[in-house]
Amino acid sequence: MTKALVVVESPAKAKTIEKFLGKNYLVKASMGHLRDLPKSQFGVDIEHGFEPKYINIRGKGELIKSLKEAAKNADTVYLATDPDREGEAIAWHLAHILNIPEQTTCRIEFNEITKPAIQQAVKKPRPINMPRVYAQQARRILDRIVGYKLSPLLWRKVRKGLSAGRVQSVAVRLICDREKEIQAFIPEEYWTITAKLKEKPNSKAFDAELATIDGKKLDVNNEAQAQRIVVELNQAEFIVSDVKQRERKRNPYPPFITSSLQQEAARKLGFTSRKTMMVAQQLYEGLDIGQAGQVGLITYMRTDSTRVAETAQQEARNYIESKFGSDYLPDKAPVYANKKSQDAHEAIRPTTLGLPPEAVAPSLSKDQLKLYTLIWERFIASQMNPAIYDTLTVEITAGRYKFKATGSQLKFPGFLAAFSGAIGKGKEVEQNSDSDLDNEATLPELKSGQILKLYKLLPNQHFTEPPPRYTEASLVKVLEEKGIGRPSTYAPTIETIVERGYVERIDKKFQPTELGFVVLDLLKQYFNKIVDVEFTAGMEDQLDDIAEGNVSWFEVLEQFYGPFANDLSFAEEAIGHVELPVEVSDVACENCGRMMVIKQGRYGSFLACPGFPACRNTKPVLKDIGVKCPKCGGAIVERQTKRRRIFYGCENYPECDFTTWDMPLKENCPVCGAYMIRHKYKNGGFATICSSESCSSRQTSDNKE
């Protein structure tokens, strides 16, 4: 019998699926897209309905030949690319290459790579969903129009190597606008007053915060005012005026979608969005889990739906009841409301609860295990009962002043029990928890009318703070909230704006560069719609409408291109050459003596002589780490490769060729006297070890950080 051919995107996935389908199926990988718009030309015929010119991607010739041969020898061809718009478009291109008619029931999709899901999928093939293909094609052409029409303008007017994508330009605007808020912020002084009170002279003190004065909200703006209040309070009697006890529920969070996974992985694991998606892809495509073989551990990781299959909910309910007991199980499986969602596939969850993190730990890398545990615990918690707290709110009157004290005690852990180490001695200690309940102290049992002893008054000076710079997590959150891009675009968008030099990551926060400000101001002046948040979000809505078959992709492109072409023509005439601001360094050019300036290049900042073109001297910007070179005694400096990987070398290069990937330290080895290094292991761990590989301490080092 001739085998049926199944074409997937990645070879890892192909290996897993072939095992599930058996000997009558041949599974091959397309390695992503095989056809695309050409890189060397615009590739879109504006005059004839925005007709795209697709070509086979260079270097894919042998793969295409192999797939054609396999399709020719197969009775049936199934296109099993990813279950999203991009995957639908890849399937459509594959159908063209393999000469499969458009309406043939050749398309299969699945949300998880498990045996039941794969076997069920091949029983339900369908035609290619053309509205989804048109939506992806419209996005691709929109990005091509902006990229290939606007980017060359920036090359001519500002600097070569720049780009101006639809989503990335808005991301840069958000970061620049936040920086301007910070720069314009004027801190204002304010004071708080805390009373430390006791039931009796020898009992434990608790804190109460001054809330109102004469029934009005506290507004203390200077030290003199605070000290007058303190003097008055020292003469007052503190009496409990009201005690409110109640029960408060803390509901579990929904299971992960792409954006929330990226946010939590950034917040709890320190992962970039790019790293999160890379590791999640590995968990989805399948890993070798001992006797179980190649298994996909999570469902598809590009989703904006919190929906969970009934079978998965039932499995979770059985697991929760057996592990935690019936008290932790809701009467009905929870259903979480989706924000605007395509609902094409489920939330991100484990494919089976028969493989808990501790069972698969030996087969996973450190990063894979961290992310799998995060997904596992979030899913289990999402299917459990709320946590319950006993809360106490106490109002205390002291003359014309009123204080407030709040406390809480965990009564029932509920979903918190799903988190590793979350429960200890009746108190919730979930790492990185963001609940106000977790920060409240336990109060003594107080009664209305009770007189309290004043132990101490603490007036504290504060200043209002500017809004914080965006982190990876908070930037993803605001992009999602404003409807900018889609979850699958966040990781590449963030990497692009960093690589282009528009923003920098400093202490895990994004700061715009001078280049970022210059390019943004230019776009705001001449292409305001490109960087307008509402316009970009509206464009995403229109792409959704195309995917749902409600609007023509041609109409969407036509409405966009007319005004854009007019703006482009005007900007070409109106903009002269834009001079970037120059920052003068304290480094003198060794060739001509001028003070070198800091410039932004394709690979980051560098020093250049201002005498260009007469003097073409350039040097990298070097960061002295405070350690002497073991070869020549010069300073060790931090350098970067073209791919921005950090390494360390001597400032006297090329005269001194000392380099190392590991950060040298000031300390010397107590065993052999060689310099120590901070060594990074492949699994992500660090250790302080001797730089000499022959040193005996290297064999016994166990001081991993």
C-alpha positions as CSV (number, residue, x, y, z in Angstrom):
1,M,0.0,0.0,0.0
2,T,1.3,3.4,-0.9
3,K,1.9,5.6,2.1
4,A,0.0,8.8,2.8
5,L,2.2,11.8,2.9
6,V,1.8,14.2,5.8
7,V,3.7,17.5,5.6
8,V,4.4,19.5,8.8
9,E,6.6,22.5,9.4
10,S,9.5,21.2,11.6
11,P,11.5,18.0,11.6
12,A,11.1,17.5,15.4
13,K,7.4,17.5,14.9
14,A,7.6,15.1,12.0
15,K,9.5,12.6,14.0
16,T,6.9,12.6,16.8
17,I,3.9,12.4,14.4
18,E,5.3,9.6,12.3
19,K,5.6,7.5,15.4
20,F,1.9,8.1,16.2
21,L,0.6,7.4,12.7
22,G,2.5,4.2,12.0
23,K,4.0,2.6,8.9
24,N,1.3,3.6,6.4
25,Y,2.2,7.3,6.7
26,L,5.3,9.2,5.6
27,V,5.8,12.5,7.5
28,K,8.1,15.1,6.1
29,A,8.9,18.7,7.1
30,S,8.7,21.8,5.0
31,M,11.0,23.7,7.4
32,G,8.6,26.6,7.4
33,H,7.8,28.7,4.3
34,L,8.9,27.4,0.9
35,R,7.5,30.4,-1.1
36,D,7.6,34.1,-0.3
37,L,7.9,37.5,-1.8
38,P,11.4,38.1,-3.3
39,K,13.9,39.9,-1.1
40,S,15.6,41.6,-4.0
41,Q,12.5,43.5,-5.3
42,F,9.2,44.9,-4.1
43,G,7.3,41.9,-5.4
44,V,3.8,43.5,-5.2
45,D,2.0,44.8,-8.3
46,I,0.2,47.8,-6.9
47,E,-1.4,48.7,-10.3
48,H,-3.1,45.3,-10.7
49,G,-4.9,44.6,-7.5
50,F,-1.9,44.3,-5.2
51,E,-1.0,41.0,-6.9
52,P,1.9,39.4,-5.0
53,K,4.8,37.8,-6.9
54,Y,5.7,34.7,-5.0
55,I,8.9,32.8,-5.7
56,N,10.5,29.6,-4.3
57,I,12.8,30.6,-1.5
58,R,16.5,30.3,-2.4
59,G,18.2,27.3,-0.9
60,K,14.9,25.3,-0.7
61,G,15.3,23.7,-4.1
62,E,16.4,20.2,-2.9
63,L,13.7,20.1,-0.2
64,I,11.0,21.1,-2.7
65,K,12.2,18.4,-5.1
66,S,12.0,15.8,-2.3
67,L,8.5,16.8,-1.3
68,K,7.3,16.7,-4.9
69,E,8.7,13.2,-5.3
70,A,7.1,12.0,-2.1
71,A,3.7,13.6,-3.1
72,K,3.9,11.9,-6.5
73,N,4.3,8.5,-4.9
74,A,1.5,9.0,-2.3
75,D,-2.2,8.3,-2.7
76,T,-3.1,11.0,-0.3
77,V,-1.3,14.2,0.9
78,Y,-2.2,15.9,4.2
79,L,-0.9,19.4,4.9
80,A,-0.5,19.6,8.7
81,T,1.1,23.0,9.2
82,D,0.6,25.0,12.3
83,P,-3.1,25.8,13.2
84,D,-2.9,29.6,12.7
85,R,-3.0,32.0,9.8
86,E,0.7,31.6,9.0
87,G,0.3,27.9,9.0
88,E,-2.7,28.1,6.7
89,A,-0.7,30.3,4.3
90,I,2.2,27.8,4.4
91,A,-0.3,25.0,3.5
92,W,-1.7,27.0,0.6
93,H,1.8,27.6,-0.8
94,L,2.5,23.8,-0.3
95,A,-0.7,23.0,-2.2
96,H,0.6,25.2,-5.1
97,I,4.0,23.6,-5.1
98,L,2.7,20.0,-4.9
99,N,-0.1,20.7,-7.5
100,I,-2.9,20.0,-5.1
101,P,-6.3,21.6,-6.2
102,E,-7.4,24.4,-3.8
103,Q,-10.7,22.7,-2.8
104,T,-9.2,19.3,-2.1
105,T,-9.7,18.1,1.5
106,C,-6.0,18.1,2.2
107,R,-5.7,20.3,5.3
108,I,-5.5,18.8,8.8
109,E,-4.9,20.6,12.0
110,F,-4.4,19.8,15.7
111,N,-3.8,21.8,18.8
112,E,-1.6,19.2,20.5
113,I,0.9,16.6,19.4
114,T,-0.5,13.6,21.1
115,K,-1.6,10.2,19.6
116,P,-5.3,10.7,19.9
117,A,-5.2,14.3,18.5
118,I,-3.1,13.3,15.5
119,Q,-5.2,10.2,14.7
120,Q,-8.4,12.2,15.0
121,A,-7.0,14.9,12.7
122,V,-6.3,12.6,9.8
123,K,-9.9,11.4,9.9
124,K,-11.2,15.0,9.5
125,P,-9.4,16.7,6.6
126,R,-10.8,19.9,5.2
127,P,-10.1,22.3,2.3
128,I,-7.6,25.1,2.9
129,N,-9.3,28.0,4.6
130,M,-8.8,30.8,2.1
131,P,-10.0,33.7,4.2
132,R,-7.2,32.9,6.7
133,V,-4.8,32.8,3.8
134,Y,-6.0,36.1,2.5
135,A,-5.6,37.7,6.0
136,Q,-2.0,36.5,6.2
137,Q,-1.3,37.6,2.7
138,A,-2.8,41.1,3.4
139,R,-0.5,41.4,6.5
140,R,2.5,40.3,4.5
141,I,1.8,42.8,1.7
142,L,1.1,45.6,4.2
143,D,4.4,44.9,5.9
144,R,6.1,44.8,2.5
145,I,4.6,48.1,1.4
146,V,5.7,49.9,4.7
147,G,9.1,48.1,4.8
148,Y,10.1,48.5,1.1
149,K,8.7,52.0,0.6
150,L,9.3,53.7,3.9
151,S,12.6,52.1,5.0
152,P,14.5,53.3,1.9
153,L,13.3,56.8,2.7
154,L,14.9,56.5,6.1
155,W,18.1,55.2,4.5
156,R,18.3,58.3,2.3
157,K,17.3,60.8,4.9
158,V,18.7,59.5,8.1
159,R,21.1,56.4,7.9
160,K,21.4,53.1,6.1
161,G,20.2,49.9,7.8
162,L,17.0,51.4,9.4
163,S,13.5,50.0,9.1
164,A,10.0,51.2,9.9
165,G,7.5,48.3,10.3
166,R,3.9,48.8,11.3
167,V,4.0,47.2,14.7
168,Q,7.6,48.0,15.6
169,S,7.1,51.7,15.0
170,V,4.2,51.8,17.5
171,A,6.3,49.8,20.0
172,V,9.1,52.4,19.6
173,R,6.5,55.2,20.1
174,L,5.2,53.6,23.3
175,I,8.8,53.4,24.7
176,C,9.7,57.0,23.6
177,D,6.5,58.5,24.9
178,R,7.1,56.8,28.3
179,E,10.6,58.2,28.3
180,K,9.3,61.7,27.7
181,E,6.9,61.3,30.5
182,I,9.8,60.4,32.8
183,Q,11.9,63.3,31.6
184,A,9.0,65.8,32.1
185,F,8.1,64.4,35.5
186,I,8.4,66.7,38.5
187,P,8.4,64.9,41.8
188,E,6.1,66.1,44.6
189,E,6.8,65.7,48.3
190,Y,4.2,64.0,50.5
191,W,4.3,62.4,54.0
192,T,2.7,59.4,55.6
193,I,2.3,58.9,59.3
194,T,2.3,55.4,60.8
195,A,1.2,54.7,64.4
196,K,2.7,51.6,66.1
197,L,0.0,50.5,68.5
198,K,-0.4,47.9,71.2
199,E,-3.3,46.3,73.1
200,K,-1.3,46.3,76.3
201,P,2.2,47.6,77.2
202,N,3.8,44.2,76.8
203,S,1.9,43.0,73.7
204,K,3.2,43.0,70.1
205,A,2.8,46.2,68.2
206,F,0.9,46.5,65.0
207,D,0.8,49.3,62.3
208,A,-2.0,51.6,61.5
209,E,-1.8,54.3,58.8
210,L,-3.2,57.8,59.2
211,A,-6.1,58.0,56.6
212,T,-8.1,61.1,57.3
213,I,-8.0,64.5,59.1
214,D,-11.4,66.0,60.1
215,G,-13.0,63.5,57.8
216,K,-10.9,64.6,54.8
217,K,-8.3,62.5,53.0
218,L,-4.8,62.8,54.3
219,D,-2.8,65.5,52.5
220,V,0.5,66.3,54.2
221,N,3.1,68.0,51.9
222,N,6.0,69.0,54.2
223,E,7.9,68.1,57.3
224,A,6.6,71.0,59.4
225,Q,3.0,70.0,58.8
226,A,3.9,66.3,59.6
227,Q,5.6,67.3,62.9
228,R,2.6,69.4,64.0
229,I,0.4,66.4,63.5
230,V,2.8,64.2,65.4
231,V,2.8,66.6,68.4
232,E,-1.0,66.6,68.4
233,L,-1.2,62.8,68.1
234,N,1.1,62.3,71.0
235,Q,-1.5,64.0,73.2
236,A,-4.4,62.0,71.8
237,E,-6.2,58.8,73.0
238,F,-6.3,56.0,70.4
239,I,-9.7,54.3,70.4
240,V,-10.9,51.5,68.2
241,S,-14.0,53.0,66.5
242,D,-15.0,50.2,64.0
243,V,-14.0,46.6,63.4
244,K,-15.1,44.8,60.2
245,Q,-14.5,41.1,59.7
246,R,-15.2,39.4,56.4
247,E,-14.2,36.6,54.1
248,R,-12.5,37.5,50.8
249,K,-11.9,35.2,47.9
250,R,-8.9,35.3,45.6
251,N,-9.8,33.8,42.2
252,P,-7.3,31.8,40.2
253,Y,-5.9,33.2,37.0
254,P,-7.0,31.7,33.6
255,P,-4.7,29.3,31.8
256,F,-2.0,30.9,29.7
257,I,-2.4,32.5,26.3
258,T,0.6,33.5,24.3
259,S,0.9,37.1,25.7
260,S,0.3,36.1,29.4
261,L,2.9,33.3,29.1
262,Q,5.5,35.8,27.7
263,Q,4.7,38.2,30.6
264,E,4.9,35.6,33.4
265,A,8.1,34.0,31.9
266,A,9.7,37.4,31.8
267,R,8.5,38.3,35.4
268,K,9.2,35.0,37.1
269,L,11.9,33.3,35.0
270,G,13.7,36.3,33.5
271,F,13.1,35.0,29.9
272,T,12.9,37.3,26.9
273,S,9.8,36.8,24.7
274,R,12.0,35.3,22.1
275,K,13.4,32.8,24.5
276,T,10.0,31.9,25.9
277,M,8.6,31.2,22.4
278,M,11.7,29.2,21.4
279,V,11.5,26.9,24.5
280,A,7.7,26.6,24.2
281,Q,8.1,25.5,20.6
282,Q,10.4,22.7,21.8
283,L,7.9,21.6,24.4
284,Y,5.1,21.6,21.8
285,E,7.0,19.8,19.0
286,G,8.0,16.9,21.2
287,L,10.9,15.7,23.4
288,D,12.2,12.3,24.1
289,I,10.7,11.3,27.5
290,G,12.4,8.0,28.3
291,Q,10.1,5.0,27.8
292,A,7.3,7.3,26.6
293,G,9.5,8.2,23.6
294,Q,9.0,11.4,21.7
295,V,6.0,13.3,23.2
296,G,4.6,16.8,22.7
297,L,4.3,18.2,26.3
298,I,2.1,21.3,25.7
299,T,-0.6,22.4,23.4
300,Y,0.0,25.0,20.6
301,M,1.7,28.0,22.1
302,R,0.4,30.7,19.7
303,T,-3.1,31.3,20.9
304,D,-5.3,34.2,22.3
305,S,-8.0,31.9,23.7
306,T,-8.5,30.7,27.3
307,R,-10.8,27.9,26.1
308,V,-10.0,24.4,27.5
309,A,-11.2,21.2,25.9
310,E,-13.8,19.3,28.0
311,T,-11.6,16.2,28.0
312,A,-8.7,18.2,29.4
313,Q,-10.9,19.8,32.1
314,Q,-12.2,16.4,33.2
315,E,-8.6,15.1,33.4
316,A,-7.7,18.1,35.5
317,R,-10.7,17.6,37.8
318,N,-9.7,13.9,38.3
319,Y,-6.1,15.0,39.1
320,I,-7.1,17.7,41.5
321,E,-9.5,15.5,43.4
322,S,-7.0,12.7,43.8
323,K,-4.1,15.0,44.7
324,F,-5.7,17.7,46.8
325,G,-9.2,16.5,47.7
326,S,-12.7,17.3,46.7
327,D,-12.6,20.6,48.7
328,Y,-10.3,22.0,46.0
329,L,-12.7,21.1,43.2
330,P,-15.3,23.6,41.9
331,D,-18.8,22.4,41.4
332,K,-18.4,23.1,37.7
333,A,-15.3,23.4,35.5
334,P,-14.4,27.1,35.3
335,V,-15.0,28.9,32.0
336,Y,-12.9,32.0,31.5
337,A,-14.0,35.0,29.4
338,N,-11.9,35.6,26.3
339,K,-11.0,39.1,25.3
340,K,-11.2,39.7,21.6
341,S,-10.1,36.3,20.4
342,Q,-9.9,34.2,17.2
343,D,-10.6,31.2,19.5
344,A,-8.9,29.1,16.8
345,H,-7.4,26.8,19.4
346,E,-7.1,26.2,23.1
347,A,-5.3,27.9,25.9
348,I,-1.7,26.7,26.5
349,R,-1.8,23.7,28.8
350,P,-0.1,20.3,29.3
351,T,-1.2,17.7,26.7
352,T,-1.5,15.1,29.5
353,L,-1.5,15.3,33.3
354,G,0.2,11.9,33.3
355,L,3.5,13.6,32.8
356,P,4.0,16.0,35.8
357,P,7.2,18.2,35.9
358,E,9.0,15.9,38.4
359,A,8.4,12.9,36.1
360,V,9.9,14.5,33.0
361,A,12.6,16.6,34.8
362,P,15.5,14.2,33.8
363,S,14.6,14.5,30.1
364,L,14.3,18.3,30.0
365,S,16.9,21.1,30.0
366,K,16.8,23.5,32.9
367,D,14.9,26.1,30.8
368,Q,12.4,23.6,29.4
369,L,11.6,22.4,32.9
370,K,11.1,25.9,34.2
371,L,8.7,26.8,31.5
372,Y,6.9,23.5,31.6
373,T,6.4,23.8,35.4
374,L,5.1,27.3,34.9
375,I,2.5,26.1,32.3
376,W,1.6,23.0,34.4
377,E,1.0,24.9,37.6
378,R,-0.9,27.7,36.0
379,F,-3.3,25.2,34.2
380,I,-3.9,23.1,37.4
381,A,-4.5,26.2,39.4
382,S,-6.9,27.6,36.8
383,Q,-9.2,24.6,37.4
384,M,-9.3,24.8,41.2
385,N,-11.4,26.6,43.8
386,P,-10.5,30.2,44.9
387,A,-8.3,30.9,47.9
388,I,-10.1,32.2,50.9
389,Y,-8.8,34.8,53.4
390,D,-10.2,36.0,56.7
391,T,-9.7,39.8,56.6
392,L,-9.9,42.3,59.3
393,T,-10.3,46.1,58.8
394,V,-10.0,48.3,61.9
395,E,-10.6,52.0,62.1
396,I,-9.0,53.8,65.0
397,T,-9.9,57.4,66.1
398,A,-7.4,59.7,67.7
399,G,-9.1,63.1,68.2
400,R,-9.8,64.6,64.8
401,Y,-7.6,61.9,63.2
402,K,-8.6,58.5,61.9
403,F,-6.2,55.6,61.3
404,K,-6.8,52.4,59.4
405,A,-5.2,49.0,59.9
406,T,-5.9,45.9,57.8
407,G,-4.9,42.3,58.2
408,S,-5.5,39.0,56.6
409,Q,-5.0,35.3,57.3
410,L,-5.2,32.5,54.7
411,K,-8.1,30.3,55.7
412,F,-8.2,28.0,52.7
413,P,-5.4,27.8,50.1
414,G,-7.5,26.7,47.2
415,F,-5.7,27.2,43.8
416,L,-2.5,28.4,45.7
417,A,-1.9,24.8,46.6
418,A,-1.0,24.1,43.0
419,F,2.1,26.2,43.1
420,S,5.5,24.8,44.2
421,G,6.2,25.7,47.8
422,A,3.1,28.0,47.9
423,I,1.8,26.9,51.3
424,G,3.7,27.0,54.5
425,K,2.4,27.2,58.1
426,G,-1.1,28.4,57.0
427,K,0.3,31.4,55.1
428,E,0.5,32.0,51.4
429,V,4.1,32.6,50.2
430,E,3.7,32.2,46.4
431,Q,6.8,33.6,44.8
432,N,6.3,37.0,43.0
433,S,2.7,37.1,44.0
434,D,0.9,40.3,43.1
435,S,-2.0,40.1,45.5
436,D,-2.5,42.8,48.1
437,L,-3.8,40.2,50.5
438,D,-0.4,38.6,50.7
439,N,1.3,41.7,52.0
440,E,-1.1,42.3,54.9
441,A,0.0,41.5,58.5
442,T,-2.0,39.6,61.0
443,L,-3.9,41.8,63.5
444,P,-4.8,41.0,67.1
445,E,-8.5,40.5,67.9
446,L,-9.7,44.0,68.6
447,K,-13.1,45.3,69.7
448,S,-15.0,48.5,69.1
449,G,-14.4,51.0,71.9
450,Q,-11.1,49.4,73.0
451,I,-8.4,51.9,74.0
452,L,-4.9,51.2,72.5
453,K,-1.5,52.2,73.7
454,L,0.6,54.4,71.4
455,Y,4.1,52.9,71.2
456,K,5.6,55.1,68.4
457,L,4.7,57.5,65.7
458,L,6.6,57.3,62.4
459,P,6.4,60.3,60.0
460,N,7.8,59.2,56.6
461,Q,8.8,61.5,53.8
462,H,8.1,60.3,50.2
463,F,8.2,61.7,46.7
464,T,5.9,60.8,43.9
465,E,7.7,58.7,41.2
466,P,7.5,58.9,37.4
467,P,5.9,56.0,35.5
468,P,8.4,53.1,35.2
469,R,10.2,52.3,32.0
470,Y,8.7,49.3,30.1
471,T,10.1,45.8,30.8
472,E,9.6,43.0,28.4
473,A,6.5,41.8,30.4
474,S,4.9,45.3,30.7
475,L,5.6,46.1,27.0
476,V,3.9,42.9,25.9
477,K,1.0,43.6,28.3
478,V,0.4,47.1,26.9
479,L,0.7,45.9,23.2
480,E,-1.9,43.3,24.0
481,E,-4.2,45.7,25.8
482,K,-4.1,48.3,23.0
483,G,-4.6,45.6,20.3
484,I,-1.2,46.2,18.6
485,G,0.0,43.2,16.6
486,R,-0.8,39.7,17.7
487,P,0.8,37.5,20.4
488,S,3.0,35.7,17.8
489,T,4.5,39.0,16.6
490,Y,5.6,40.4,20.0
491,A,8.9,38.5,20.3
492,P,10.2,39.4,16.8
493,T,9.0,43.0,17.2
494,I,10.9,43.5,20.4
495,E,14.1,41.9,19.0
496,T,13.9,44.1,15.8
497,I,13.6,47.4,17.7
498,V,16.6,46.4,19.8
499,E,18.7,45.2,16.8
500,R,17.9,48.4,14.8
501,G,19.3,50.5,17.7
502,Y,16.0,52.3,18.4
503,V,15.9,51.1,22.0
504,E,18.3,49.5,24.4
505,R,17.8,47.0,27.2
506,I,19.3,48.5,30.4
507,D,18.8,46.6,33.6
508,K,16.0,44.7,31.8
509,K,14.2,47.9,31.0
510,F,13.8,49.5,27.6
511,Q,15.3,52.9,27.0
512,P,15.0,54.8,23.7
513,T,18.2,55.9,22.0
514,E,18.7,59.3,20.2
515,L,18.2,57.4,17.0
516,G,14.9,56.1,18.2
517,F,13.7,59.6,19.1
518,V,14.9,61.0,15.7
519,V,13.2,58.4,13.6
520,L,10.0,58.5,15.7
521,D,9.7,62.3,15.4
522,L,10.2,62.0,11.7
523,L,7.4,59.3,11.4
524,K,5.1,61.3,13.6
525,Q,5.5,64.4,11.4
526,Y,5.1,62.8,8.0
527,F,3.5,59.3,8.6
528,N,1.4,59.9,11.7
529,K,-0.9,56.9,11.0
530,I,2.0,54.5,10.9
531,V,2.8,55.3,14.5
532,D,-0.8,55.9,15.7
533,V,-1.8,53.4,18.3
534,E,-5.5,53.4,17.4
535,F,-4.9,53.2,13.6
536,T,-2.6,50.2,14.0
537,A,-5.0,48.5,16.3
538,G,-7.8,49.2,13.8
539,M,-5.7,47.6,11.1
540,E,-5.5,44.4,13.2
541,D,-9.3,44.4,13.4
542,Q,-9.5,44.6,9.7
543,L,-7.1,41.7,9.3
544,D,-9.5,39.7,11.6
545,D,-12.4,40.7,9.4
546,I,-10.5,39.3,6.4
547,A,-9.9,36.0,8.2
548,E,-13.6,35.7,9.0
549,G,-14.6,36.4,5.4
550,N,-16.3,39.6,6.2
551,V,-14.2,42.0,4.0
552,S,-12.0,41.8,0.9
553,W,-8.3,41.8,1.5
554,F,-7.9,43.9,-1.7
555,E,-10.2,46.6,-0.2
556,V,-8.2,46.8,3.0
557,L,-5.0,47.3,1.1
558,E,-6.5,49.9,-1.3
559,Q,-7.8,52.0,1.6
560,F,-4.4,51.9,3.2
561,Y,-2.2,52.5,0.2
562,G,-3.8,55.7,-1.3
563,P,-3.1,58.0,1.7
564,F,0.2,56.3,2.4
565,A,1.5,56.9,-1.1
566,N,0.5,60.6,-0.8
567,D,2.4,60.9,2.5
568,L,5.4,59.1,1.0
569,S,5.5,61.5,-2.0
570,F,5.2,64.6,0.2
571,A,7.9,63.4,2.7
572,E,10.4,62.6,-0.1
573,E,10.3,66.3,-1.2
574,A,9.9,67.9,2.3
575,I,12.6,66.1,4.3
576,G,16.2,67.1,3.9
577,H,19.1,65.1,5.3
578,V,18.6,64.5,9.1
579,E,21.7,65.0,11.2
580,L,21.7,62.7,14.2
581,P,22.8,64.3,17.6
582,V,26.5,63.7,18.3
583,E,27.8,62.7,21.8
584,V,31.4,63.6,22.3
585,S,33.5,61.0,24.2
586,D,36.6,61.5,26.4
587,V,38.6,59.3,24.0
588,A,41.1,61.1,21.7
589,C,41.7,59.8,18.2
590,E,45.2,58.4,18.0
591,N,45.5,59.4,14.3
592,C,44.5,63.1,14.4
593,G,44.0,64.0,18.1
594,R,40.3,65.0,17.8
595,M,37.9,63.8,20.5
596,M,36.0,60.8,19.2
597,V,32.2,60.8,19.1
598,I,29.7,58.0,19.9
599,K,27.7,56.8,17.0
600,Q,25.1,54.1,16.5
601,G,25.9,51.4,14.0
602,R,24.2,48.2,12.9
603,Y,25.8,46.3,15.8
604,G,25.3,49.0,18.5
605,S,27.4,52.0,19.7
606,F,30.9,52.7,18.5
607,L,33.5,55.5,18.6
608,A,34.2,57.4,15.4
609,C,36.5,60.3,14.5
610,P,34.6,63.5,13.7
611,G,37.2,64.2,11.0
612,F,35.6,61.8,8.6
613,P,36.2,61.4,5.7
614,A,39.7,62.8,6.1
615,C,40.2,60.5,9.2
616,R,38.3,57.2,9.1
617,N,39.4,55.9,12.5
618,T,36.7,53.9,14.4
619,K,36.8,52.0,17.7
620,P,34.4,49.9,19.7
621,V,32.9,51.4,22.9
622,L,34.6,49.5,25.7
623,K,33.3,48.9,29.2
624,D,36.1,48.4,31.8
625,I,35.2,45.7,34.3
626,G,37.9,46.6,36.7
627,V,40.1,43.6,36.2
628,K,43.7,43.5,34.9
629,C,44.7,41.4,31.9
630,P,46.6,38.3,33.1
631,K,48.9,38.5,29.9
632,C,50.0,42.2,29.8
633,G,48.4,44.0,32.8
634,G,46.1,46.1,30.7
635,A,42.4,46.6,31.5
636,I,39.9,43.8,30.7
637,V,37.0,45.3,28.8
638,E,33.6,44.0,27.8
639,R,33.1,43.5,24.1
640,Q,30.4,42.2,21.8
641,T,30.3,40.0,18.7
642,K,28.3,41.0,15.7
643,R,25.5,38.9,17.1
644,R,25.7,40.9,20.3
645,R,27.1,38.0,22.3
646,I,29.2,39.4,25.2
647,F,32.9,38.4,25.6
648,Y,35.9,39.8,27.4
649,G,39.3,40.9,26.0
650,C,42.3,43.1,26.7
651,E,42.0,46.8,25.9
652,N,45.4,46.5,24.1
653,Y,44.1,44.3,21.3
654,P,45.5,43.5,18.8
655,E,48.9,43.8,20.5
656,C,47.5,41.6,23.3
657,D,45.2,38.7,22.1
658,F,43.7,37.8,25.5
659,T,40.0,36.9,25.1
660,T,37.5,34.8,27.1
661,W,33.7,34.1,27.1
662,D,33.7,33.9,30.9
663,M,33.8,37.1,33.0
664,P,37.2,37.4,34.7
665,L,37.1,38.3,38.4
666,K,39.5,40.2,40.7
667,E,39.9,37.2,43.0
668,N,42.7,34.7,42.5
669,C,42.3,30.9,42.9
670,P,43.4,29.9,46.5
671,V,44.7,26.6,45.1
672,C,46.9,27.7,42.1
673,G,46.8,31.5,42.1
674,A,45.2,31.8,38.6
675,Y,42.5,34.4,38.1
676,M,38.9,33.3,38.8
677,I,36.0,33.5,36.3
678,R,32.2,33.5,36.4
679,H,31.5,30.5,34.2
680,K,28.1,30.0,32.5
681,Y,27.0,26.5,31.9
682,K,24.9,25.4,28.9
683,N,21.9,24.7,31.2
684,G,21.9,28.4,32.3
685,G,23.6,28.0,35.6
686,F,26.6,29.9,36.8
687,A,29.7,29.1,38.9
688,T,32.7,30.9,40.2
689,I,35.6,28.7,39.2
690,C,39.4,28.8,38.5
691,S,40.3,29.9,35.0
692,S,43.0,27.2,34.8
693,E,41.4,24.0,33.4
694,S,44.2,21.9,35.0
695,C,43.6,23.3,38.5
696,S,42.4,20.6,41.0
697,S,39.7,23.0,42.3
698,R,37.9,22.7,38.9
699,Q,37.2,19.0,39.6
700,T,35.5,19.7,43.0
701,S,33.9,23.0,42.4
702,D,30.3,23.0,43.7
703,N,29.6,26.6,44.3
704,K,27.0,27.1,41.6
705,E,25.0,30.3,41.9
